[in-house]
Amino acid sequence: MSAYRGEPNYAHDSQDRLGVLIANLGTPDSPHPRDVRRFLKEFLSDPRVVEAPRWMWRLILHGVILRVRPARSAEAYRQIWTDAGSPLLLHSRALVDKLQEKLAQRDIVVALGMTYGNPSIASALRNLQAHGARRLLVLPLYPQYSATTTAAAVDRVTAELRRWRWLPELRIVTSYADEPAYVEAVAHSIEAHWQLTGPSHLLFSFHGTPQRYFLAGDPYYCQCQKTARLVAEWLGLSTSDWSVSFQSQVGREEWLKPYTDQLLLRYAREGPKRITVVCPGFATDCLETLEEIAIRNRNAFLANGGEAFHYVPALNASASQVELMLQIIARHTAGWRSPASATERSARRERALALGAAR
């Protein structure tokens, strides 16, 4: 039996479409420790996420982390879980639905796939294949490139495509850290928030990575700094009005600094005591923004002398995020041929039938 997935029922008059895969990190199916453990096992087993000797890491992961962390993480997930499910999944689906509505008339099909958990990238790609996608744009929802995120998603794409007999034309958006529409969207979200709360010191908090990943050539740190600088310039802020930090560090290894939690504690004690936090590396709100920043770090800041703490929500499925995605899609799909007309498809089918095709 062939190892490659074919299309034995292919119809020669079917429409060849352009497919867009929107990829995000993923989420457990529920906040139950069993589902959280399954998710963490898949996530933390990825060598893109944890670069360590496999034998050693497996011992640590299965012997320690997966015995302790699922219950603690499940409690954190329960604090942000909604009646409709995970915020990350809900916002991601809403964004894809809005993009599909905008792009349907152009015969573009959009699918959502998660690097870890459900719906998987593999299932999303098979959905695009079933809808006739012969040209594929992969758009991970990571504005700043990191091997731990963007490359991990692309690994899942290529792992699935290795099983296909008829490969689509492929393009990949690796980052959009300095995309003008992205910078403007983040800046506008901060402005809108400040209209309600009043301006305060702006802290850009990005997800951290081990320092050695940066030293090995990962451009993530530089792209985070660039995004923050461009947004601050758009807002007309002076250098003393804003700062950059990195969150979510784990273990004893040195990660990108300064650490968000430590910096906020220093601010709470020494000033500035009024803080606005934005997390522009997250396209959608999730555990790291809602529980870690908007709940846990907020409580610690206020308990240690801080006077005001405001969190600016992620762009999620807002109109500005939809417009940003549409601009990225338009630019990265430029030059791809237009879909065949009904007349062209009919003629193609007649020629195939004359050569002995079944459909």
N, C-alpha and C positions, 0 to 999 in steps of 0.2 A: 504494500500500500504506500502511496506517495506521502512524503512528509509535508508536502506543501498544500495549502488550502486553495482549491480552484473554484471556478464558477461554472459548473456544468450546465446551468440553466440560463446562461447569459443570452439575452435577447439583443440582436444586432440593431434594433431600432430604439434601444433604451437611451435615455439622456445621460451623457457624460457630465457629471456635475463637479463643482469645486467644493471640497469639504474643508471645514475649519474645525480643528480639535482644540477646544479650550481646556487646558490642563491646570489642575490645582493640586495641592499636596494630598489632601484627603482627611478623613475623620473616622472615628469608630462608628459602628452601626448604632450603638446606644452607649449611654454612660455606665453600663454595667461592667464591673471589673473583667468579666470574661471577654466581652467584645473589645474593651480597651487593651487587654493583654494581647489579643489577636492582632490588633492594629499596631501596637508597639513592637511586637515581634517582627512584623513585616517591615516596618519603618526602620527599626534599629538594626536589622539584618542587612540592610543595603550598604555595600562597601563605599558607595558615594557619600553616605551620611557619616559613617564612622570608618575612617581610614586607619585600620590597625590590622596586625596579623590575624587572619581569620580564626585560627585555632584558639588563640588567646581571647579574642573578643567573644567567641561562642561560649567559652567558659564563664566569662563575666556576665554576658547577657542572660544565659539560661540559669547560671548558678546564683546570681545575685539580683540583677535588675528586674527580670520578669517575675521574680518572687515578691518583690517589694513595691515596685513603681506602679503597677496597674491599679491597685486599690487607691493609692494617693492621687493618681491622675484621674481616676473615675470620680472621685470626690470633686476635683476641680471642674471636670466636664459637667457634673450635675448642677453646678452653680450657674452655668451659662446655657444649659440645654433648654430648648423651647418645646412647647406642645407639638410643634410641627417637625422637631428634630434639631440637628446640629446647625448652628448659625452659618458655619462655613459652607455646608452643603446647600442650605436654603438660599444664601446670597449668590452662590455660584450658579445654581439652577435658574434663579431669577434673571441673572445677567445673560445666560445662554438663551433663555426664552425670549428676552428682549432683542438680542442680536438676531435670532432666527426670524423674528417678526420683521425686522428691518431688512434682512438679506434674502428672504424667501422669493421676492419678485425677481431677484437676480439669479435665481436657480442655484443658490449657495445653501448648503446644508451644514448646520452647526451641531456639534456634539460635545458633551462634557465628560471628561475622564479624569480620574484621580490616580496619582502615582501610587498611593497606598489606599486600600479599602475600596469601597464601592461608590459610584460605578467605576469600574476599572478603566484604564486607558485602553486595554485590549478590547473590552466590550464596546467602548466608544468607537474605536477604529472599525470594528466589524459592522457597527451600525452605519457608519459612513460608507463603508464598502457596499452594504446592502442597498444604499440609496444612490449608488452609481458614482461615487466620488473617485475620479481618475486623477485629480490634482488635489494635493493635500497641504494645507498650511497648519503647522503646529504652533500654537500660541500659548505658552505657559504663562500663568498669571504671576510672574515674578519680574517686577520692573528691573531689579538688579540681578545680574547673572552670578550664579554660584554653581560650582560643580555639585554641591549638596542638594540643589533644588532643580534648576533648569536642566542640567545634564542628567540628573536622575530621572526626570520625566522623559527626556529624549531616549534614555536607555530603554524605558518601557515601550516606547514607540517602535524602536528598531527591533526589540525582541519579538514584538508581534508581527512586524512586517517581514521578518525572516521566515515566517510561516506562509507568506502569501506567494502564490505563483506569479500573479500579475501585479507588479508594484505600481503605485501611483507616482506621479511627479511629486517631489517633496521639497517644501521650503519650511524653514524654522525661524521663528523670532526668538533670538537668544536673550535680548534685553530691550528695555525701553526707558532706561534710567534718566535720559535727558530729552525724551520726547516732549516737544513744546506743549502738546495737549495734556500730557500727564502732569507736567510741572504746573501748568495753569489750573488743572482740576484740583490738585492737592492744595495749591495756594488759595483757590476759591473756597474750598471746604474749611480751611482755617479762618479765612475772613468771615465766612458765614457764622462760624462758631463764635468768633470774637464779637460779632454784633449782638450776641446774646449774653456773653459772659464778660466782655471787656478784654482787651489784650493783656497778656502777661508773658513771662519768659517762655520761649518756645523750645521744647526739647524734642528733637527727632530721635525716636528710638527704633533701631533696626534689630532684626534677629541676629544674634551673634554666631560666629563660627570659630573654631580653634585658630589661634594665631598662626600656627604652622601651615594651615591651608593658604593663608594670605602670603606667607613667605615662600610657598611652593609655586605661586603664580596665579592664584585665584583673584580675579579683579573685583570681587564683591565689595571689599572695604572701600576701594577708590570710587566705585560707582555710587555707593551710599553717600559718601562725602560730596560727590558732585550733585546728586539729587538735592541734598539738604542745602547746599550753597545756592543752587538755581532757584529753589523755592523761596529761600530767604531774600535773595536779590529781587525776585518778583514782588515780594511783600514790602520791599524797601527797608528791611531790618538792618541795623548795625551789627557788628560782630559780637557785641556784648548782649544782644537781644536773643540769641539762639545758641544752641549747642547740640552735639551729636553724641549718642551713646548706643550701647549694644546690650540686648537683653537675652534671657533664656539660657545662660551659660550653665553647664552641668559638669560635674567631676572636678578633679584637681588640676587639670591641664589649663594653661593660660589661654584665654579666648580674647577676641577683639575687645579693646578697652576704649573709653571707660565703660564699666558695667552700669546699666541703667539703675538697678536697685541701689547700688552703692552711691551713685551720683545723686539720686533723689534724696537719700538720707542726709548727704552733706548739704544739699540745698535746703532741706527742711530745718537744719540746725543753724546754717550760716547765711542762707539766702542765695538766690532769690526765693522767697517764700510763697510766691504765687506762680504756678506753673501750668502751662498748656502742653500736653503731650500728644504728638501725632506719630503714627507708625506707617510711613509711606511705603515700606517694603511689603506690606500685606495688602493685597488687592481686595480681600474680603475679611471681615471681622471673624475672629476665631478664638481658640483657647488662649493664645499668646497675647492677644489684644484685650479681650474682654475680662478674662480671669486674672491674668498676670499683671496687666497694666491698669485697667479700669477698676479692678477690685483690690487685688493684693497690694500692688505698689501704691495705689491711692491711699489705702488705709494706713500703710506704713509711713507715708509722707505726712499725712495729717496727724498721726499719733506722735510724731517726733518733732513737731513744731511748725510744720507747714501750715499755711493759712488758706490756700485755695488750690485745688487740683482739678483740672479739666482735661478730659480725653476727647480728641477729635475722631469721630468714627471713620472707618475705612471708606473708600469710595463705593464699595459694594456694587449694587445694581443701579446706581444713580444715573441720571441723564448724562452727566459729565463722563462717567466711566464708560457708558455705552458709546458715546461719541468718540472717546479715545480709542476704544477697541475697533470701531468702524474705520477710523483713520489708519490705524496700524494694519488692519486687514486690507484696506484699499491699496496701501503702498506696497505691501509685501506680496500682493497677488497681481500687481501691475505687469502687463505683458503676456499673461497667460491668455491663450486663445479663447474666444467667446464660444459658448455652447453651440452645438450644431442645431440648425433649424429643423423643424418637423419634416420638411421636404428632403433635407440632406439625410436625416436618419432613415426615412422610408427608402430612399435610394440605396443606402448602405445595406439595409436589410434585404432588399431584392437581390443585390449582387451576392450577398452571403448565401441566400437560399439557392441561387443558381449554382453555387459552388458546392451545395450539399449540406449546408447548415440546417439544424433542426428548427431554429427560431430566427 
